[in-house]
């Protein structure tokens, strides 16, 4: 059986789709997948053992220069790749009008997706030949697992398994001596205060841990260097691509992360992880899986501290460290 998945973005959404593939493989021997995904995240589907072909799209980039997209041959190549295979099913796991159009116009196979009550954009359901009702009031991983189970005709069992850790690390790997602190995100009010990071680093080093700090742009690099200053046990990593930083995460004993896509990657790798939420909340897309703990600043007792951004004032290093050591690092790996 051959299935095409349409799940283009974001990083977290793409990661959250992986357990549905594992379910399908366990239920339907021999099933294989191709996957349509945004070019920035095109590496991720290929890390799952059941994916044969990744078909990249560049919707965000194409919108900026439609003329070049159509005249330069890129659009034609995409359509050609999509039409190469006759699929048993085409599952749009995105639930948006743009993803539905990507499915209906150019792919070959029975088109499936969320019904109008379940899709993020109800109009998308009109483009499917089969649509399914999946409650919105549950974690994104479980929603996607249920969509696949209904479309492919099997019963779900147990907790979802991302099944990508073995792509990066073997079961025989020795115990890690380092933690990864994912300090970078897109918005200022999602950043945990640097003062708090410095205090957390001191606590981790005093407990005998080494710390690795990844970064993705010059501003994040500068922050990492400030956090590492004066600490020989803290390593500012070189500029890494997605596969390289994922390898670092896979080898970590645990993580502390702000609300960012890489926090979902840590979860997918089964790494113990404390995720820090200030202006945002975990809602239905927080850390999923073993050893994942979401801490919300708004639920903590007044600390009386003076830090920026102020939304995090009550989520102190003491709380984060106690949570990491008592609830995450002690969890069975």
C-alpha positions in Angstrom: 0.0 0.0 0.0 1.3 3.4 -1.0 0.2 6.7 0.7 1.0 10.3 0.0 1.0 12.6 3.0 0.5 16.4 2.7 1.9 18.1 5.8 3.9 21.1 4.7 4.7 23.1 7.9 5.6 24.2 10.5 8.5 22.3 12.1 6.3 21.3 15.1 3.4 20.2 12.8 5.7 18.1 10.7 7.2 16.4 13.7 3.7 15.8 15.2 2.8 13.8 12.2 5.5 11.2 12.6 3.7 8.9 15.2 0.8 8.4 12.8 3.2 6.7 10.3 4.5 4.4 13.0 0.9 3.4 13.9 0.1 2.7 10.3 3.2 0.5 9.8 2.3 -1.5 12.9 -1.2 -2.0 11.7 -0.6 -2.5 7.9 2.5 -4.6 7.0 4.3 -3.2 4.0 2.6 0.2 3.9 5.0 3.0 2.6 4.7 6.7 2.4 5.7 9.7 0.3 5.4 13.2 1.8 4.8 16.7 0.5 6.6 19.2 2.9 8.0 22.7 2.9 11.6 22.8 1.7 12.9 24.1 5.0 11.7 20.9 6.8 12.3 18.5 4.0 14.9 16.5 6.0 12.5 15.5 8.7 10.1 13.1 7.0 13.1 11.1 5.6 14.2 10.3 9.1 11.2 8.0 9.5 11.9 4.5 8.3 8.5 4.3 6.4 9.1 7.3 4.1 10.4 6.6 0.6 10.2 9.9 -1.1 10.1 13.5 0.1 8.5 16.0 -2.3 9.5 19.6 -1.3 7.4 22.6 -1.8 8.3 26.2 -1.3 4.9 27.9 -0.9 6.3 30.8 1.3 9.1 31.5 -1.3 6.9 30.9 -4.3 4.4 33.6 -3.1 7.1 36.2 -3.2 7.8 35.7 -6.9 5.1 33.9 -8.7 6.4 34.8 -12.2 9.8 33.2 -11.5 8.1 30.2 -9.9 6.1 29.4 -13.1 8.6 30.4 -15.7 11.7 29.0 -14.1 10.5 25.4 -14.2 10.2 24.9 -10.4 6.4 24.5 -10.5 6.6 22.1 -13.4 9.1 19.9 -11.6 6.9 19.8 -8.5 3.9 18.8 -10.5 5.9 16.1 -12.3 7.2 14.6 -9.0 3.6 14.6 -7.6 2.2 12.8 -10.6 4.8 10.1 -10.9 3.0 7.7 -8.5 -0.5 6.4 -8.4 -1.3 6.4 -4.6 -3.9 4.2 -2.8 -4.7 7.2 -0.6 -3.6 10.9 -0.4 -4.0 12.2 3.2 -4.0 15.9 3.8 -3.0 16.2 7.4 -2.7 20.0 7.3 -6.4 20.8 6.9 -5.9 24.1 5.1 -7.2 25.3 1.8 -3.7 25.6 0.4 -2.8 22.0 1.3 -6.1 20.7 -0.1 -5.4 22.4 -3.4 -2.0 20.9 -3.5 -3.6 17.5 -3.1 -6.6 17.8 -5.4 -5.1 19.4 -8.5 -2.0 17.3 -9.1 -1.8 14.1 -7.1 -3.3 10.7 -8.1 -5.2 8.8 -5.5 -8.2 8.8 -3.3 -8.1 12.2 -1.4 -8.7 12.2 2.3 -8.7 14.7 5.1 -10.5 16.3 8.0 -14.2 17.0 7.6 -15.5 20.6 7.8 -16.0 20.5 11.5 -12.5 19.2 12.1 -10.3 21.0 9.5 -8.5 24.2 10.5 -10.1 25.8 7.4 -13.5 24.1 6.8 -13.6 24.9 3.1 -10.6 22.5 2.6 -13.0 19.6 3.3 -14.8 20.2 0.0 -11.8 19.0 -1.9 -11.6 15.5 -0.4 -13.3 12.4 -1.5 -13.3 11.0 2.0 -13.4 13.2 5.1 -13.3 12.3 8.8 -14.4 13.8 12.0 -11.6 14.3 14.5 -12.1 16.3 17.7 -10.1 19.5 17.9 -10.0 19.3 21.7 -6.9 17.0 21.9 -3.2 17.2 21.3 -2.1 17.7 17.7 -0.3 14.3 17.7 -3.4 12.5 18.7 -5.5 14.3 16.1 -3.2 13.2 13.3 -3.0 9.7 14.6 -6.8 9.5 14.6 -7.1 10.9 11.1 -4.7 8.3 9.8 -6.4 5.5 11.7 -9.8 6.4 10.3 -8.5 6.9 6.7 -6.5 3.6 6.8 -9.0 1.5 8.8 -7.3 0.4 12.0 -7.6 0.9 15.8 -5.1 3.0 17.7 -3.1 1.5 20.5 -1.0 3.1 23.2 1.0 6.3 23.0 2.4 7.6 19.8 5.9 6.7 18.8 7.9 9.2 16.7 10.4 6.5 15.7 13.3 8.7 14.6 15.7 8.4 17.5 17.4 5.4 16.0 18.2 7.4 12.9 20.6 9.4 15.0 21.8 7.2 17.8 22.1 3.5 18.6 20.7 1.8 21.7 24.2 0.9 22.7 25.3 4.6 23.1 26.7 5.3 26.5 25.1 7.6 29.0 25.4 11.2 28.1 27.2 13.8 30.3 25.6 16.9 28.8 22.4 18.9 28.7 21.2 21.1 25.9 19.6 24.5 26.7 17.5 25.7 23.8 17.5 29.4 24.6 16.5 30.8 21.2 13.0 31.6 19.8 11.3 34.1 17.6 9.7 36.7 19.9 11.2 38.6 22.8 8.3 37.8 25.1 8.9 34.0 24.6 12.6 34.3 25.7 13.3 33.2 29.2 15.4 35.9 30.9 19.2 35.7 30.4 19.7 36.2 34.2 17.6 33.1 34.8 19.6 31.1 32.2 22.9 32.1 33.9 21.6 30.9 37.3 20.3 27.6 35.8 23.8 27.1 34.1 25.4 27.5 37.5 23.2 24.9 39.1 23.8 22.4 36.3 27.6 22.9 36.4 27.6 22.5 40.2 25.7 19.2 39.7 28.5 18.0 37.3 26.8 18.5 34.0 28.2 20.0 30.8 26.0 22.3 28.8 25.7 22.7 25.0 24.1 25.9 23.5 23.0 25.8 19.9 22.1 29.0 17.9 20.8 29.8 14.4 21.6 33.5 13.7 24.1 36.2 14.9 21.8 37.5 17.7 21.3 34.0 19.1 25.0 33.3 18.8 25.8 36.5 20.8 23.3 35.4 23.5 24.9 31.9 23.7 28.4 33.5 24.1 27.1 35.7 26.9 25.7 32.7 28.7 28.8 30.7 28.2 31.3 33.4 29.3 33.6 32.2 32.1 32.3 28.6 32.1 34.6 26.0 30.6 31.8 23.4 31.0 29.5 25.4 28.6 30.0 24.9 24.9 28.7 27.3 22.3 28.1 25.0 19.3 29.2 26.0 15.8 26.6 26.9 13.2 24.7 23.6 12.6 22.1 22.5 10.1 18.9 20.8 11.2 20.3 17.3 11.0 23.4 18.3 13.0 21.6 20.0 15.8 19.1 17.1 15.9 22.1 14.7 16.4 23.3 16.8 19.3 19.8 16.7 20.8 19.6 12.9 20.4 22.7 12.5 22.4 21.7 14.7 25.3 20.7 13.5 28.8 18.0 16.2 28.8 17.0 19.6 27.7 15.5 22.9 28.9 13.8 24.8 26.1 11.7 27.8 25.4 8.6 27.6 23.1 10.4 26.8 19.9 10.3 24.1 17.1 13.4 22.4 18.5 11.6 21.6 21.7 9.3 19.4 19.7 12.3 17.8 18.1 13.7 16.9 21.6 10.3 15.3 22.4 10.4 13.3 19.1 13.9 12.0 20.2 12.5 10.9 23.6 14.8 13.4 25.4 13.7 14.5 28.8 12.7 18.1 28.4 11.4 21.0 30.4 9.6 23.5 28.2 9.1 27.1 29.4 6.0 29.1 28.5 5.4 32.7 29.3 3.3 34.8 26.9 2.2 31.5 25.1 0.7 28.4 26.6 1.1 24.7 25.7 -2.5 24.3 24.9 -2.9 21.3 22.5 0.6 21.5 21.0 2.9 21.3 24.1 5.5 18.6 24.6 4.2 15.2 23.7 5.8 12.0 25.0 8.0 10.5 27.7 9.7 13.0 30.1 8.1 16.1 28.6 7.1 18.7 31.2 5.5 22.1 30.3 6.0 24.8 32.8 3.8 27.9 32.6 4.9 31.1 34.3 1.4 32.2 35.0 0.8 29.2 37.3 3.8 29.9 39.5 3.9 31.8 42.8 5.0 35.5 42.8 8.8 35.5 43.0 9.3 39.2 43.7 12.2 39.2 41.1 12.8 42.0 38.6 13.7 40.5 35.2 12.8 40.9 31.5 10.6 39.9 29.9 8.4 40.3 33.0 6.0 37.6 31.9 8.6 35.0 33.1 9.3 36.6 36.4 7.7 33.9 38.4 9.2 30.9 36.5 12.5 31.0 38.4 15.7 28.9 37.9 14.9 27.1 41.1 11.6 25.8 39.8 13.1 24.8 36.4 16.0 22.9 38.0 13.9 21.1 40.5 11.5 20.0 37.7 14.3 18.9 35.4 16.1 16.8 38.1 13.0 15.3 39.8 10.6 14.8 36.9 12.7 14.5 33.8 16.2 13.2 34.3 14.9 10.6 36.7 12.4 9.3 34.1 13.2 5.8 32.7 14.9 6.3 29.3 
